[in-house]
């Protein structure tokens, strides 16, 4: 194996590989292909349930109840599950390894990277609005935005550290199986629905670099009634909805609690 000069050969990735290799020899089962970085925990399912209850409450016009359930999805334990994957510095989770340079496709972009709305809808519907890697239920960005307009000031969302824990971890992302920067087309065959941790944990790496099994080799997870909270889009957005309102302390308190959990474990 070599570190291809044209690929991921940063000090960070070398350090991740060498650190893991020091504890797990090359023939260790640790390096065997796997379906995902981490399987969903109870916190994932409970958070998704809270967000689903919030969506149902809004559809029933029970906005106070919706606010209550949005608050229940703001929890440190789902951050403790997802953030270590997103950080890409945990060798026990990421397990990056070099691949042969001869295995790389041509480095070029094929068309636009961003899928259009019709393609996204087809992808999420096919995949049951669940991550094709770990199976976590995901929330489409449009639903999160609509809830934010219906309940302004209820949760923090700035696309940065400290955002609402449930929405942060269960954010839906369209992921290119073959990286777009390496000739991966933006097509239904090459796109899968992905949760934020799996998407950011993998980054622009090839599946082989992460030891991940191609999720297209197995059937998508069943939706089982989950719709990515798309049902809230049936509720008209308020015409006079205010601009983004960023609630201060509740979200940051949860992130502080998460940081404490991590420091205690380590």
N, C-alpha and C positions, 0 to 999 in steps of 0.2 A: 504494500500500500504506500502511496505517496501523498504529499500535500500538494495538489495541483496549484501551480502558480496563478492560474486564472480563476481559481475558485476560492472557497472559504479557507484561507490559510492565515487568519488573524491570530494574534497572540492569545486572544480569548478562547478561540476554538481549539487551538493547540493545547492550552492549559486544561480545558474541559476533558479533552481526549486523554491526555497524559495522566491526569488525576484519576480518572475512572480506570484506565488501564493498569495503574499501579495497584489498585485494589481488586481488579477483575481481569485475570489473564485473558488472552484472546480467545481461548477455547471455553471460557466460562459461559454458562447459560444466560448470564446477564446480557450478553451481546446478541442473543437470539432475536429474530424479528418479532415485533409486537404490534398490536392493533392501535395502541394509543400511548400517550405519555402517562396518563393516570386515569383510572376508571372513576366515574362519578361517585361521590359519597352521598350520604343521606342529606347533607347540607345542600347539595345541588338540587335534589328532587324536592326538598322542602321549600327552597327558595323559589323554584319554578311554580310550585303549588300556590305560594303566596301571591306571586305575580298573576297567576291565572285567576285567583279569587278577586284580585284587584280589578282585572279586566271585566269579569262578570258583574262586579258591583257597579262599575261605570256604565255598563250596558243597561243595568237596571235603574240607573239614575241615582244610585246610592253613593254619592261622592265621598261622604265622610267615611263610609266603610272602605272605599277604595284607598283612601289615604292611609287607613289603618293597615291594610295589607301591604301597601308599598313600604311602609315602615318595617313590617315583619321581614321583608326581603332584604333589609339593610342589616347584614350580619357578618361578623368577623370570620366565622368558620368557612364560609364560601370563599372568602379571600385567601384563607389559609390553604384551601385546595387549589385555587387557580393561579394566584400570583407567582408561586415558585416555578410554575411551568412557563409563565409569560416572561419571567426574568431572564431565562436562558443561561443561568450561571450555576445551575445545580446539576453536576455530572451524574448523579444517581437518577435524575429524571430525564435530562436531555439526551445523554448517551450519544453525542455526536461522534462520528468516525469518518476518516478520509475515504474517498472512493477513487477508483482508477480514473485518471484523466481521459483515457481513451473511451470511457463510458459516457462522456459528456456530449450532449447535443450541441448544435450551433448556438452561439451566444448572440441572440437577436430577438427583437420584439416582433410579434406577429399580430398586427392590428391593434385595436384599443384594448387596454387592460381592464377597464371598467365595463362590466356587463350591463346591458340595458334592463329596464324594468320587466319586460316580458321574459327575458332569459332568467332573471333572478327568481321570478315567480315560478317558472317551470322547475328550476333547480330546487327551491325550497319545498315545493309540493312533492317532487320526486323523493326527496330526502326526509320527508316527514317533519320539516323544521327542526331537525336534530343534527348534531355534529356527526359527520360520517366517520370520524376517528373514534371518539370516546362515547358517543351516544347521548351526550347532554342535550336537553331541550334548549333551543336558542330563541332569542327575541329579536325580531326584525327591527332595524333602526327606525322605520316609519312608525311602528307601533309605539316605540319608546318616545318618539317626538310628539305623537298625538296625545299620549298620556301626559306628557309635560305641559302641553297646551291646555289640556282639560283640568289639570291640577297644578297650575303655576306655583312655583315656590315650594313644592312638596318634596322634591328630591334634587340633588346636585348633579348636573351633567355639564361638563366643560371639556370633555375629551382629554382629561389630564388626571394626574394623581389625586385621589380623594373623592372620586365620583361615587355615585350610588353603587354599593357592592354587588347587588343582584344584577342590575343592568350591566355593570362593568364586565362581570365574568360570563354572563349568558348572552352577551352581544353576538349577533349573527354576522358572520363574515363569509363572503364568497371566496373560496380558496382554489387556486390553480394547482392541480395535482402535479403536472409538469410546470415548473416555474415559468411565468410569463417572460421573464428576462432571458430564458433559455429556450426560446421557440415554442413555449407553451401557448396554445391558442385559447382565446376566450370563447369557449364553446361548451355546450351542455355536457359533452363527453369528458371535458377536461376540468370542469368546475364541480365543486362539492360544497355543501353547506358545512360550516365549521364554527366552533365556539371560539371566543377570543383567546383563551389560553392555548389551545392546540394551534391556532393560526400564528400567534406571536411566538410561541415556543419553537415552532418549526422555522419561522421566518422565510427566507428565500432558499432554504436548503432542499436538496432532493430527498425523496423518501428514503433512499438507500443510505444517505448520510446520517439519518436519524434512526435507522433500523426499524422504520415503520412499514407495515404491510400495506400495499395499495388497497385503500378501502373500496375501490370499485370491483375488487375480486369477491366481495360478499354483498349480500342484499342490503339495501338501506334499512335502518331501524324503522319500525312502524311508528306512525304518528300517535296512535292511541289517543286521539282526541286533541292533541296539541296542534296549535296553528301558528306558533310564533307570536301570539297575541294579535295577529292580524285582524281579528274580529273587532277590535276597538276602532279600526278605520271606518267602520260603519257609523260611528258617532261624529257628527260634523264638528270641525274645529271651531272654537269661538271666533267670531269675526273680529272682536276687539281684544284678542288674546295679547297679553303684554309680552315684551321681549324676554329673553332668558333671565330667570330669577335664580340666583345661586344661594340656597339655604346654607348657613354657616356650619354650626357645630355638629349636628347629628352624624353626618357622613364622616367627618374627620375624626370623630370620637371612635367610630367603628374601625377606621383604618389604624388608629392608635392602638386599639385593642388587638387588632391583627398583628401589628408590629411587636406587641408584647408577647403574643402567643409564639411567634417565630423565635424571638430572642430566648424564651424559656426553653423551647425544644432544642435549640442549637447550643 
